[in-house]
Amino acid sequence: MKSLLSRFVKDESGATAIEYGLIAALIAVGIIGAAKSLGNQVSGTFNNVATAMKNA
């Protein structure tokens, strides 16, 4: 039993998987934020073009 507990404490493969998961989640949040910001800018540009065409 002591040997099993010792191997469990020394095993770091689960921690590595969790770290990779957290990194992937942070990257995903960054991509979502950038896409939302870019989408708002593109929408504003299209609105400006549409307004200019209506007034032409």
GIGIUR-V808949 format. One record per residue. N is the residue number from 1. SS is DSSP state (A for helix, B for strand, O for the rest). PHI is phi in whole degrees, -180 to 180 (NA if undefined). BURIAL is 1 if it has 9 or more other C-alpha atoms within 8 Angstrom, else 0. Layout:
n->[N | N]
ss->[SS | SS]
phi->[PHI | PHI]
burial->[BURIAL | BURIAL]
This chain:
n->[1 | 2 | 3 | 4 | 5 | 6 | 7 | 8 | 9 | 10 | 11 | 12 | 13 | 14 | 15 | 16 | 17 | 18 | 19 | 20 | 21 | 22 | 23 | 24 | 25 | 26 | 27 | 28 | 29 | 30 | 31 | 32 | 33 | 34 | 35 | 36 | 37 | 38 | 39 | 40 | 41 | 42 | 43 | 44 | 45 | 46 | 47 | 48 | 49 | 50 | 51 | 52 | 53 | 54 | 55 | 56]
ss->[O | A | A | A | A | A | A | A | A | A | O | O | A | A | A | A | A | A | A | A | A | A | A | A | A | A | A | A | A | A | A | A | A | A | A | A | A | A | A | A | A | A | A | A | A | A | A | A | A | A | A | A | A | A | A | O]
phi->[NA | -64 | -65 | -63 | -65 | -63 | -65 | -64 | -69 | -80 | -74 | -111 | -66 | -67 | -64 | -64 | -63 | -66 | -62 | -63 | -63 | -66 | -62 | -62 | -65 | -66 | -64 | -62 | -63 | -64 | -65 | -63 | -64 | -66 | -65 | -66 | -64 | -64 | -62 | -65 | -67 | -65 | -61 | -63 | -64 | -64 | -63 | -64 | -65 | -63 | -65 | -64 | -71 | -67 | -83 | -79]
burial->[0 | 0 | 0 | 0 | 0 | 0 | 0 | 0 | 0 | 0 | 0 | 0 | 0 | 0 | 0 | 0 | 0 | 0 | 0 | 0 | 0 | 0 | 0 | 0 | 0 | 0 | 0 | 0 | 0 | 0 | 0 | 0 | 0 | 0 | 0 | 0 | 0 | 0 | 0 | 0 | 0 | 0 | 0 | 0 | 0 | 0 | 0 | 0 | 0 | 0 | 0 | 0 | 0 | 0 | 0 | 0]
